[in-house]
Every structure is written in C-alpha cells, then in structure tokens.
Amino acid sequence: MEFRDLKQQYQLHKKQIDDAVQRVLINTNFIQGSEVSHLEEVLAEYVGVKHCITCANGTDALQLALMTWDIGAGDAVFIPDFTFFSSGEVVPLVGAAPIFVDIDEDTYNISPQSLEQAIQYVLEQTNLKPRVIIAVDLFGQPAEYEQIKKIAEKYHLLILEDGAQGFGGRIGTKKACSFGDISTTSFFPAKPLGCYGDGGALFTENDEWAELLRSYRIHGKGKDKYDNVRIGINSRLDTIQAAILLEKIQFFDEEIKECNQVTEEYNKGLQGVVKIPVVKEGFVSSWAQYTICFRNGKEREQAMKCFKQNGIPTAVYYRKPMHMQKAFKENKVVELKYIVTEKVCERCLSLPMHPYLDINSIRKIVECILKI
Ligand SMILES: *Cc1c(COP(=O)(O)O)cnc(C)c1O
C-alpha cells in the first residue's frame, strides 16, 4: 500500500506524460521553454486569477511574495502554528518577525479569533509593524478567508495564501490560490498537483506585483537577465516540469473527485470512532492529507504500531508546533498560547490518501483503528 500512489498515477497516464517529456528533450528548451508560459496561462485560467508566475518550488514562492511586498526588519508576519516549516521559514529569511497563531480545532487552519488577538498583542506590546497574514490551506481545505479578510482590512494587512496543500480546493465556486493578495502553491510530487521534481507558482490579480515577481525570480531582471535592476533570486520552473504539469492538470479535477470518494468511505468507517476531518459547509478540500485525531497520544502510538505491523504507511503531520522548532527560538519575539496546536500535534495521524486507494485497503485501515 502506498501513502500517496504516484507509481500507479504514472502507469495510468504513462504515454501522455512520456510524450510530453520527449517533446522537451527534442526541443532542448530546458529553461523558460514555451511550455512554461503556456502552463502559466492554463493555471491562471484554472484558478480564475489574472496572473500566474511559476517558480522553482513552493518555499521560494512564499519568499518571492514577501520580497515583492518589501517585507523585512521591523515587520510582523502572522502564520499558523500548525503547518509545514516553509510557511514560517521564509519570514526570518527576509528579516521579518514570525508571529505564530493558534489554529481552529476542527479545520486545523489558522483561528481568526486567535489571529486578531495576536495582532492586538503585537500592536500593544511590541515595536513591530503588523504587515502580512500567511494563511495556509492545510491538508487541502481553504482557510477561513471571509473572516481573515475582515481582519486584514481592519488592520491594513496583506494576505498571503499558502496554497501548497490546497491547490484544487474551493470555497463555493472560488478556487484555492485566488484568496490571497498574492497566493502560492507547490508542485512537490506528493502535493495535490505534483510534478516530477520541485516546482511552485504564484497567483495575483495585481499587475505591478506580477511584474515584480517576474523580475525577482530571475535575478532581479530589468529588460533581460543581463540587465539587473534589483537583487533577486534564481527560481524558475523547468520546462520538463511544466510539460508534465500541462498533462497532469487535464485529469486533476477527476482525481480530486476520486479523493472525495475515498474520504466518504473513510468517514463511513471512522465516524464516531476517532475525530474525522471536518470540511466546512460550502468548502471543498483537495485532500492533500486525510488527517484524524485520537483521544490522546497513547492511542495514536497504539494505532501506529498496528498500521506498521500490517504494512500500512501513515505519517504524523505535524509532530511539533512551529513555535517549538529550534530554528525559530532565536527569531521568536512573541510567545502566545497554542493550546489547540499542542493538543493536535500529540493526537493527529494522516492516513493513506490518493485517487487509487481501493475499498479493500480502506477497510484494512479502518479495521486497524477499530481494533485499538
Ligand atoms: C510543501 C509545502 C510548502 C513548500 O513547498 P516546496 O515546494 O516543498 O518548497 C509550503 N507550505 C506548505 C503548507 C507545504 O505543505
């Protein structure tokens, strides 16, 4: 059993993907080939925003957004305490202060209430200037953008949507990566829309930011990459990866539908047994992860043992709250309360999730949990 079955996906679409890669090999336009700009058009249309700018990975995408907004020393950036390291890593990288915020008990996304408290704390107790909210679409479900937007407007903050796990998700008909002033995603192989290496993208409606992002990602280029008008980075999506993504986007929505069917089967077996994922009314998840919560850490360890004995791969996303990561200790300026995050880190477990997970595998997984 695979945690995320990339092998089966490739076998199913092998001809289509092989042909696409072959075309790039023959053209040898490995950097900034026509597939890259074509993919940017396709993705912008898919998400429903004016600009898509691809880059080398989802972490660079977050950094590029902060560079474009000139975020740096003296600025406070708000990030959920429960997320992948990248969401917070980029903040000290540009010289700003990360402020971690507790999460919602049901969705595991940033808690709007805790967010507002954190902003008020920073305004009253520090010399930092609140500038950006990094809202993460954790496990595939978009964050609470209606409430987050109200808070952003009230305190004049920018929203950076980290849609690395949320790509393909929706609120109503509005797609993930359309909720931020700038939004980002990752094409790391195991993400909902993965390529065959590293890749990432940014989305925005703003023409000026789009132009800056296109400059920052290629050495701060002006007219061309030998005319350098600002200090940038080297962060491009390879043509081969763009070609693969152009094929994979064609069956992406179908895969999300299948993941939602897998979810229904899981829910049927696990409802009332463990805490199953809560998808809010009107929200659609792209199921980057199917994450359950046990009553305590001991139960989780027991279940993991059973899974291991039965050859079922599982993973703990995430074991450690962001504010407890050693790397942030010296950058941390504000210590708030993280009651929900600490609880979830002890109890959560992510189960295998992909479009090809069959009913027998799901039964086997559910049985392990019922047993303990
Ligand atoms: C994977 C991930 C990233 C980083 O993406 P990379 O392409 O691996 O750099 C950022 N944020 C979240 C929430 C992620 O899950």
The ligand as a Tripos MOL2 file, in Angstrom:
@<TRIPOS>MOLECULE
LIG
   15    15     1     0     0
SMALL
NO_CHARGES

@<TRIPOS>ATOM
      1 C1          5.0410   21.6950    0.8490 C.3       1 LIG1
      2 C2          4.6850   22.9630    1.4800 C.ar      1 LIG1
      3 C3          5.3960   24.1500    1.2190 C.ar      1 LIG1
      4 C4          6.6740   24.1900    0.4520 C.3       1 LIG1
      5 O1          6.6700   23.6870   -0.8230 O.3       1 LIG1
      6 P1          8.0310   23.2000   -1.5090 P.3       1 LIG1
      7 O2          7.6710   23.1320   -2.9440 O.co2     1 LIG1
      8 O3          8.3800   21.8710   -0.9210 O.co2     1 LIG1
      9 O4          9.0860   24.2230   -1.2500 O.co2     1 LIG1
     10 C5          4.9320   25.3170    1.7940 C.ar      1 LIG1
     11 N1          3.8480   25.3350    2.5910 N.ar      1 LIG1
     12 C6          3.1600   24.2220    2.8730 C.ar      1 LIG1
     13 C7          1.9590   24.3240    3.7440 C.3       1 LIG1
     14 C8          3.5540   22.9970    2.3410 C.ar      1 LIG1
     15 O5          2.8620   21.8930    2.6370 O.3       1 LIG1
@<TRIPOS>BOND
     1     1     2 1
     2     2     3 ar
     3     2    14 ar
     4     3     4 1
     5     3    10 ar
     6     4     5 1
     7     5     6 1
     8     6     7 2
     9     6     8 1
    10     6     9 1
    11    10    11 ar
    12    11    12 ar
    13    12    13 1
    14    12    14 ar
    15    14    15 1
@<TRIPOS>SUBSTRUCTURE
     1 LIG1         1 GROUP 0 **** ****
